[in-house]
Amino acid sequence: MTIYRSDALREDIMDALNALRGVSTQIQIRSGAPAGTGGQGTLLAQLTGNAGGWGVSSNGVLTSNAITADSSADATGTAGHYQLNTSASVFLESGIVDIGGTDGVTIDNASIAAGQTVQMSGNWVNTAAYDDGV
């Protein structure tokens, strides 16, 4: 099921997610497919949200401030999805990693080797226009 939302509702959703994320949120890169409970696949890398915040949503789109790279990947594997947690490791959402694109968690290469630096190739863009099971 695909859900389409008004910009006003998308902005409310993004503002709520932004408040839950807090500062220094965890962006995990994991192998395999995402699920609605978190913890799926192998943790390959963990990036950190900017302590300065995530910006302000506009027209239903939330674009992050800078994300701190993981200077030493945790494991070797193929990136399959991201998992977003609060700084206290509470699961918020998961989704597909965008390889070389411009939407969501975007990294340049799905092949990750333990010890390598892993960084997003742009800022996080989240539109809340996806199917969330509602």
C-alpha positions in Angstrom: 0.0 0.0 0.0 1.3 3.4 -0.9 0.2 6.4 1.1 0.2 10.0 -0.2 0.0 12.8 2.4 -0.6 16.5 2.3 2.5 18.7 2.9 1.0 19.9 6.2 0.6 16.3 7.5 4.1 15.3 6.2 5.5 18.3 8.0 3.8 17.4 11.3 5.2 13.9 10.9 8.7 15.1 10.2 8.6 17.6 13.1 7.5 14.8 15.5 10.3 12.5 14.2 12.8 15.3 14.5 11.8 15.8 18.1 12.1 12.1 18.9 15.5 11.8 17.2 17.1 14.4 19.5 20.7 15.3 19.2 23.5 12.8 18.3 21.0 10.3 16.9 22.4 6.9 15.6 22.2 6.1 11.9 23.1 2.5 11.6 24.0 0.9 8.3 23.0 -2.8 8.4 23.0 -5.8 6.0 19.8 -7.4 4.8 16.2 -6.1 4.6 14.6 -3.7 7.0 11.7 -4.4 9.3 9.6 -2.4 11.7 11.2 -3.6 14.9 14.9 -2.8 14.4 17.9 -5.1 14.9 17.8 -6.9 11.6 21.0 -7.9 9.8 24.5 -7.2 10.8 25.6 -3.8 12.1 28.1 -2.7 9.5 28.6 1.0 10.5 27.1 3.6 12.8 27.1 7.3 11.9 26.1 10.1 14.3 23.6 12.9 13.7 24.9 16.4 14.2 24.5 17.5 17.8 23.3 20.9 16.5 20.1 19.3 15.3 18.4 18.3 12.2 17.1 21.5 10.8 13.4 22.4 10.3 11.0 20.6 8.0 9.7 22.6 5.0 6.8 21.6 2.8 6.9 18.1 4.4 10.6 17.6 3.8 13.2 17.4 6.6 16.8 17.7 5.6 19.5 17.0 8.1 22.5 19.1 9.1 25.8 17.3 8.7 26.1 13.7 9.7 29.4 12.5 11.4 31.0 9.6 9.5 31.9 6.3 11.1 35.7 6.3 11.0 36.0 2.6 11.5 33.2 0.3 10.2 32.2 -2.4 12.6 32.0 -5.3 10.2 32.4 -6.4 6.5 29.3 -6.9 4.4 26.8 -5.4 1.9 24.7 -2.5 3.1 21.0 -3.3 2.7 19.2 -0.9 5.0 19.6 1.8 7.6 18.2 1.9 11.1 17.5 5.2 12.9 17.8 5.2 16.7 17.7 7.9 19.3 21.0 8.6 21.0 19.8 6.3 23.7 19.5 3.4 21.2 15.7 3.4 21.0 14.5 2.2 17.5 12.6 4.8 15.5 12.6 3.7 11.8 14.4 1.6 9.2 14.5 1.7 5.4 16.4 0.9 2.3 19.9 2.5 1.9 20.1 4.6 -1.3 23.4 3.8 -3.1 24.7 6.8 -5.0 21.3 8.6 -5.0 19.8 11.6 -3.2 17.0 10.3 -1.0 17.3 9.2 2.7 20.5 7.6 3.8 22.7 7.8 0.8 26.1 6.1 0.7 28.4 5.7 -2.3 29.2 2.0 -2.1 27.2 -0.9 -0.7 30.3 -2.9 -0.1 31.7 -2.1 3.4 34.9 -3.5 4.9 35.5 -3.6 8.6 37.7 -0.6 9.6 36.9 1.6 6.6 35.4 5.0 6.9 31.7 5.1 6.1 29.9 8.4 5.4 26.8 9.6 3.9 27.3 11.2 0.5 24.8 14.0 1.3 22.4 15.1 3.9 19.4 13.0 5.0 16.2 13.9 3.2 13.0 12.5 4.6 9.6 13.3 3.1 7.2 11.0 5.1 5.6 10.1 1.8 6.4 6.4 2.1 4.2 3.4 3.0 4.3 3.2 6.8 1.6 0.5 7.2 -1.1 2.9 8.3 
